[in-house]
Amino acid sequence: MSAIHHPEAATEAPPLPRRWLMLALLCTAQAMLIIDITVVNIALPTIGAELRLDREALTWIVTGYTLVFGGLMLFGGRLADLFGRRRMLLIGLSLFTAASLAAGLAQTGPVLLGGRLAQGLGAALMAPAILSTVTTAFHGTERHRALGLLSAIAGGGAALGVLVGGVLTAGPGWQWIFYINVPIGAVILALLPGVLPADARPSQRERVDVPGALLVTAATAALIFGLVRAGDDGWTSPTTLGALTAAVILYAVFALVERRTAAPLMRVALLARRTVVTGAFLMLMATALLISFFFLGSLYLQDFAEYSALRTGLLFLPVAVATTIGAQLAAHLIGKTGPRPIAVAGMVLAAAASGWLAMLKEDSGAAAVVAGLALGAFALGTLFITANATALSRVDPHEAGVASGMVTTFHELGGSVGVAVMSTVAVASIGASVPTLSGFTDAFLVCAIASGVAALIALILVPGGKVEMSGGPHGH
């Protein structure tokens, strides 16, 4: 689920003797990052009851992680380029592990949110370093196999997180969705330094775009705050309008800063290209819809249908499988059909699945809900590799890493924005003492409309015919 700029050496280094052990450790670390995007969804009702958190606080517990993860992703990649992949990977993993322990020990909402934000920072340092390390440590067919394994983890990890969250919440307790990272992280930290290649000394120190990183993260935080507050205060309230206005201003300032800085995090001119902006749009929509499905589906099954956390987690197993099947099917077809048919069909199917869920009745059984969620997950699973293929289709090789990193940033931020919007639309059903069905069906109706509009945009903007990607690394 991650891709970032990482220039490759002009000559390939000799193969590392223990590179497959290194890959196993890096894949495990990557799985932790991806699973933690959705692992809290099943635990939300229990967390809300025990820590006395309202809808707004619960929404931030979900979005805080992806906000920092996505907002600082390019910054983390830049730090890895300047100060070394090995160093940033170990620092990020240490921070992520410590933050997981803090989140598990949390007795209040602010402490839990602080742990989630720190997890996001650790993930932002780790993810680009993981992909860059794998890309430079493997060559030829071995590289394709290694990157394929990372992509498989990215494709199914978020859906698997819902299942893991259900099992742990129903078993030892919601704290263990965070505690489980601690021993795993400790083992990886103990073994990884012995197999990671040493960092090369940079030929020169370049400027780090700290203002850009802070601006894009602050802008997205303001956007999410405004979207969440709209559920309680209304769309025309001073708080909502003030936050949304601040987001627009901060994004504009970010664009100006990126145009003028010598080493920008994000090349704004690259986003002006049709294929790149279309790929970013597809990634944003696909992630926003898929994470919203997990968020709404887990709360519906527990709060409204009154299923246990364990049963809810197990019901998401077909959803996880459907996501992976969709991604694999798209990978198989895209070379034959090109991205446009897959993008349009994926969004149309997502609209149909959302429409099905928007018509749920009081007596709808679990089979109807899971069928709709699985169809939507299958459809959206096809869009991840399609988004990357579209973004990279007309990008020069030396810009492929940057373009892919930009699209991946939209992936992480899409989850935050999607959950914020759906939390506001479904306000009558989330955190209420007596949840109503209307909030969930309204939210799924918004998903259906958004998917339909996205299908029309994809039909117009996604290039027709087959595409030839420039060969830069990319996730999903």
C-alpha positions in Angstrom: 0.0 0.0 0.0 3.0 2.1 -0.1 5.2 3.5 -2.9 7.7 6.3 -2.7 10.5 7.8 -4.5 13.7 5.8 -4.2 16.4 6.3 -6.8 18.2 3.1 -7.8 21.9 2.8 -8.1 23.4 2.8 -11.6 25.0 -0.6 -11.0 23.5 -3.4 -9.1 25.1 -4.5 -5.9 25.8 -8.2 -5.3 22.9 -10.1 -3.8 22.6 -10.0 0.0 23.3 -13.4 1.5 20.3 -13.3 3.9 18.0 -11.2 1.7 15.0 -13.7 2.0 15.1 -13.5 5.8 15.2 -9.8 5.4 12.2 -9.9 3.1 10.2 -12.0 5.5 10.9 -9.5 8.3 10.1 -6.5 6.1 6.8 -8.1 4.9 5.8 -8.8 8.5 6.5 -5.2 9.4 4.5 -4.0 6.3 1.6 -6.2 7.4 1.5 -4.5 10.8 1.3 -1.1 9.1 -1.5 -2.1 6.8 -3.5 -4.1 9.3 -3.5 -1.2 11.7 -5.5 0.9 9.2 -8.6 -1.1 9.8 -7.9 -3.2 12.9 -9.7 -0.7 15.2 -13.0 -0.8 13.3 -14.5 -3.9 15.0 -13.2 -2.7 18.4 -14.9 0.8 18.1 -18.1 0.0 20.0 -16.2 -1.6 22.8 -13.6 1.2 22.9 -16.4 3.8 22.9 -18.2 2.1 25.8 -15.1 1.6 28.0 -13.5 5.0 27.4 -16.8 6.9 27.0 -16.0 8.2 23.6 -18.6 9.9 21.3 -18.9 9.6 17.5 -16.4 12.4 16.8 -13.7 10.8 19.1 -14.2 7.4 17.6 -13.9 8.8 14.1 -10.5 10.4 15.0 -9.3 7.1 16.4 -9.8 5.6 12.9 -8.6 8.6 10.9 -5.8 9.9 13.0 -3.5 7.0 12.0 -4.0 7.3 8.2 -3.9 11.1 8.5 -0.4 11.2 9.8 0.7 8.1 7.8 -0.4 9.6 4.5 0.4 13.3 5.3 4.0 12.5 6.2 4.6 9.6 3.7 6.5 11.7 1.2 8.4 13.4 4.1 9.4 9.9 5.4 10.6 8.9 1.9 12.7 12.1 1.7 14.3 11.4 5.1 15.2 7.9 3.9 16.9 9.3 0.9 18.9 11.8 2.9 19.7 10.0 6.1 19.5 6.4 5.1 16.9 3.7 4.6 18.2 1.5 7.4 18.3 4.3 9.9 14.7 5.5 9.1 13.3 2.0 9.1 14.7 1.1 12.5 13.6 4.5 14.0 10.1 4.2 12.5 9.7 0.6 13.7 10.9 1.5 17.2 8.4 4.4 17.3 5.6 2.3 15.9 6.2 -0.4 18.5 6.3 2.0 21.4 3.2 3.8 20.2 1.3 0.5 20.0 2.2 -0.2 23.6 1.0 3.3 24.6 -2.3 2.9 22.7 -2.9 -0.5 24.4 -2.3 1.0 27.8 -4.5 4.1 27.2 -7.2 4.8 29.7 -8.6 7.9 28.1 -9.5 9.0 24.6 -6.7 11.6 24.2 -4.0 9.1 25.2 -5.4 6.6 22.7 -5.5 9.2 20.0 -1.9 10.2 20.8 -0.8 6.6 20.4 -2.6 6.3 17.0 -0.9 9.6 15.8 2.5 8.3 16.9 1.8 5.0 15.1 1.1 7.0 12.0 4.4 8.8 12.3 6.3 5.5 12.7 4.5 4.1 9.7 5.3 7.1 7.6 9.0 6.6 8.3 8.9 2.8 7.8 6.8 2.3 4.7 8.9 4.2 2.1 12.1 2.7 3.6 10.7 -0.8 3.4 9.8 -0.5 -0.3 13.0 1.2 -1.2 15.1 -1.4 0.6 13.3 -4.3 -1.2 13.7 -2.5 -4.6 17.5 -2.1 -4.2 18.2 -5.4 -2.4 16.6 -7.6 -5.1 17.3 -7.8 -8.8 15.6 -9.2 -11.9 12.9 -11.8 -11.4 13.7 -11.9 -7.6 12.6 -8.2 -7.5 9.3 -8.9 -9.2 8.6 -11.8 -6.7 9.5 -9.6 -3.7 7.5 -6.6 -4.9 4.6 -9.0 -5.7 4.6 -10.2 -2.1 4.5 -6.7 -0.8 1.6 -5.9 -3.1 -0.3 -8.9 -1.9 0.1 -7.8 1.7 -1.1 -4.3 0.7 -4.1 -5.7 -1.2 -5.5 -7.9 1.6 -4.0 -6.4 4.7 -6.7 -3.8 5.3 -9.5 -6.3 5.0 -7.6 -8.8 7.1 -7.3 -6.1 9.8 -11.1 -6.2 10.3 -10.9 -10.0 10.9 -8.0 -9.8 13.3 -9.7 -7.0 15.2 -12.8 -9.1 15.7 -10.9 -12.1 17.0 -8.7 -10.1 19.4 -11.6 -7.9 20.7 -13.7 -10.9 21.4 -10.8 -12.7 23.0 -8.3 -11.0 25.2 -9.8 -7.6 24.7 -9.5 -4.5 22.4 -6.2 -3.5 23.9 -4.6 -6.5 22.2 -5.2 -5.1 18.8 -2.3 -2.8 19.8 -0.4 -5.1 22.2 0.1 -7.7 19.5 2.4 -5.3 17.7 4.8 -5.1 20.6 6.3 -8.6 20.6 6.2 -8.8 16.8 8.0 -5.4 16.6 10.5 -6.4 19.3 11.5 -9.6 17.4 11.8 -7.7 14.1 13.9 -5.0 15.8 16.2 -7.7 17.3 16.7 -9.6 13.9 16.5 -6.8 11.3 19.8 -5.0 12.0 21.8 -8.2 11.3 20.3 -8.6 7.8 19.8 -5.0 6.6 22.4 -3.5 4.2 24.4 -0.6 5.6 23.4 2.9 4.6 25.5 4.5 1.9 26.9 7.9 2.8 25.1 10.6 0.8 27.2 12.6 -1.5 25.6 15.8 -0.3 23.1 17.0 2.2 20.0 18.5 0.7 17.2 20.5 2.3 14.3 18.7 3.9 10.9 20.2 3.1 9.6 20.4 6.7 7.2 23.3 5.9 5.6 21.2 3.1 5.1 18.2 5.3 3.5 20.2 8.1 1.3 22.2 5.7 -0.2 19.2 3.9 -0.8 17.3 7.2 -2.4 20.4 8.8 -4.6 21.0 5.8 -5.9 17.5 5.8 -6.4 17.6 9.5 -8.5 20.8 9.1 -10.5 19.2 6.3 -11.3 16.1 8.4 -12.2 18.2 11.5 -14.6 20.2 9.4 -16.2 17.1 7.9 -16.6 15.5 11.3 -18.0 18.6 13.0 -20.6 19.0 10.3 -22.4 15.9 11.7 -23.0 17.6 15.0 -23.0 21.3 14.2 -24.3 21.3 10.6 -22.6 22.3 7.4 -23.3 26.0 7.8 -22.0 26.4 11.4 -19.0 28.7 12.0 -16.9 25.8 13.2 -17.5 23.7 10.1 -17.1 26.5 7.6 -14.0 27.9 9.5 -12.3 24.5 9.4 -13.1 23.8 5.7 -11.9 27.3 4.8 -8.7 26.8 6.7 -8.2 23.6 4.8 -8.5 25.3 1.5 -6.1 28.1 2.5 -3.6 25.6 3.8 -3.7 23.5 0.7 -3.2 26.7 -1.4 -0.2 27.7 0.7 1.2 24.2 0.4 1.0 24.4 -3.4 2.8 27.7 -3.4 5.5 26.4 -1.1 6.0 23.3 -3.2 6.4 25.4 -6.4 9.1 27.6 -4.8 11.1 25.2 -2.7 14.3 23.7 -4.2 13.5 20.1 -3.1 9.7 19.8 -2.9 7.9 16.9 -1.3 5.3 16.9 -4.0 5.8 18.2 -7.6 2.6 20.1 -8.1 3.3 20.3 -11.9 3.2 16.5 -12.0 -0.3 16.6 -10.6 -1.3 18.8 -13.5 -0.8 15.9 -15.9 -4.1 14.2 -16.8 -2.9 10.6 -16.2 -1.3 11.4 -12.8 -4.3 13.4 -11.4 -6.7 10.7 -12.7 -4.7 7.9 -11.0 -4.6 10.0 -7.8 -8.4 10.5 -8.1 -9.0 6.8 -8.6 -6.8 5.9 -5.6 -8.5 8.5 -3.4 -12.0 7.3 -4.3 -11.2 3.6 -4.1 -9.6 3.9 -0.6 -12.3 6.3 0.7 -15.0 3.9 -0.4 -13.3 0.7 0.7 -12.4 1.9 4.2 -15.9 3.4 4.6 -17.3 0.0 3.8 -15.2 -1.5 6.6 -16.2 1.3 9.0 -19.9 1.3 8.3 -20.2 -2.5 7.9 -18.5 -3.3 11.2 -20.6 -0.7 13.1 -23.8 -1.9 11.4 -23.2 -5.5 12.3 -22.4 -4.8 15.9 -24.4 -1.7 16.9 -27.6 -2.3 14.8 -27.6 -6.1 14.2 -26.1 -6.7 17.6 -23.6 -9.3 16.5 -20.6 -10.1 18.6 -17.1 -8.7 17.7 -16.0 -12.3 16.9 -18.9 -13.0 14.6 -18.5 -9.7 12.9 -14.8 -10.3 12.3 -15.5 -13.7 10.9 -18.2 -12.3 8.6 -15.6 -10.1 7.1 -13.5 -13.0 5.9 -15.4 -13.2 2.5 -14.9 -9.5 2.2 -11.1 -9.9 2.7 -11.0 -12.7 0.1 -13.1 -10.6 -2.4 -10.7 -7.7 -2.1 -7.7 -9.9 -2.9 -9.5 -11.6 -5.8 -10.4 -8.2 -7.3 -6.8 -7.0 -7.1 -5.4 -10.2 -8.7 -8.0 -10.1 -11.5 -7.1 -6.5 -12.3 -3.4 -7.4 -12.4 -4.2 -10.1 -14.9 -6.5 -8.1 -17.1 -4.9 -4.7 -17.3 -2.3 -5.7 -19.8 -5.0 -6.9 -22.1 -7.7 -4.3 -21.7 -6.0 -1.2 -20.4 -7.1 0.7 -17.3 -10.3 2.4 -18.6 -12.6 -0.6 -18.7 -11.5 -1.9 -15.3 -11.8 1.6 -13.7 -15.3 2.1 -15.1 -16.5 -1.4 -14.4 -15.1 -1.3 -10.8 -16.8 2.0 -10.0 -20.1 0.8 -11.5 -20.0 -2.4 -9.5 -19.1 -0.4 -6.4 -22.2 1.8 -7.0 -24.4 -1.3 -7.4 -23.0 -2.8 -4.2 -23.6 0.5 -2.3 -27.1 0.8 -3.7 -27.8 -2.8 -2.5 -26.7 -1.9 1.0 -28.6 1.4 0.9 -31.8 -0.7 0.6 -31.2 -2.7 3.7 -34.3 -3.4 5.8 -34.8 -3.8 9.5 -35.0 -7.6 9.1 -32.1 -7.9 6.5 -29.9 -10.8 7.5 -26.1 -11.1 7.7 -26.0 -12.8 4.3 -27.4 -9.7 2.5 -25.0 -7.4 4.3 -21.9 -9.5 3.6 -22.9 -10.1 0.0 -23.1 -6.3 -0.6 -19.8 -5.6 1.3 -18.0 -8.5 -0.6 -19.2 -7.2 -4.0 -18.1 -3.7 -3.2 -14.7 -4.9 -1.9 -14.2 -7.0 -5.0 -15.0 -4.0 -7.2 -12.8 -1.6 -5.3 -10.0 -4.1 -5.1 -9.7 -3.9 -8.9 -9.0 -0.2 -8.7 -5.8 -0.1 -6.8 -3.4 -1.4 -9.4 -5.6 0.4 -12.1 -4.9 3.7 -10.3 -1.2 3.1 -10.3 -1.2 1.9 -13.9 -3.0 5.1 -15.0 -0.8 7.4 -13.0 2.4 5.9 -14.4 1.3 5.3 -17.9 2.8 8.5 -19.4 5.5 9.3 -16.8 9.2 9.3 -17.6 11.2 6.6 -15.8 13.1 9.1 -13.6 9.7 10.5 -12.4 8.0 7.1 -11.8 8.9 6.9 -8.1 7.7 10.4 -7.4 4.4 9.9 -9.2 3.8 6.6 -7.5 4.6 8.1 -4.1 2.1 10.9 -4.7 -0.6 8.4 -5.6 0.1 6.4 -2.5 -0.2 9.5 -0.4 -3.7 9.9 -1.8 -4.3 6.3 -0.8 -3.7 6.9 2.9 -5.5 10.3 2.9 -8.5 8.8 1.1 -9.2 6.5 4.1 -9.2 9.5 6.5 -11.5 11.6 4.3 -13.9 8.7 3.5 -14.4 7.8 7.1 -14.9 11.4 8.2 -17.6 11.9 5.5 -19.4 8.7 6.3 -19.3 9.3 10.0 -21.1 12.6 9.5 -23.7 11.2 7.1 -24.4 8.2 9.4 -24.5 10.4 12.6 -27.9 9.0 13.5 -26.5 5.5 13.7 -23.0 6.0 15.2 -22.6 6.5 18.9 -26.3 6.7 19.5 -27.9 4.9 22.5 -30.5 3.4 20.1 -28.9 3.3 16.6 -31.3 3.8 13.7 -31.0 2.1 10.3 -31.4 5.3 8.4 -27.9 6.6 9.2 -26.3 3.5 7.6 -28.5 3.4 4.6 -28.0 7.2 4.0 -24.2 6.7 4.1 -24.3 3.8 1.7 -26.5 5.9 -0.6 -23.8 8.6 -0.6 -21.3 5.8 -1.5 -23.5 4.8 -4.4 -23.7 8.3 -5.7 -20.0 8.9 -5.3 -19.2 5.7 -7.1 -21.5 6.5 -10.0 -20.0 10.0 -10.4 -16.5 8.5 -10.2 -17.4 6.0 -13.0 -18.4 8.9 -15.3 -15.2 10.7 -14.5 -13.2 7.6 -15.1 -14.9 7.1 -18.5 -13.8 10.6 -19.5 -10.4 10.9 -18.0 -8.8 7.5 -17.9 -6.8 6.9 -21.1 -8.1 4.3 -23.5 -6.1 1.4 -24.9 -3.3 -0.4 -23.2 -0.7 1.3 -21.1 3.0 0.9 -20.7 4.2 1.8 -17.3 7.7 3.3 -16.9 8.8 0.5 -14.6 9.0 2.5 -11.4 8.2 0.7 -8.2 4.6 0.9 -7.0 2.4 -0.7 -4.4 -0.9 -2.4 -4.5 
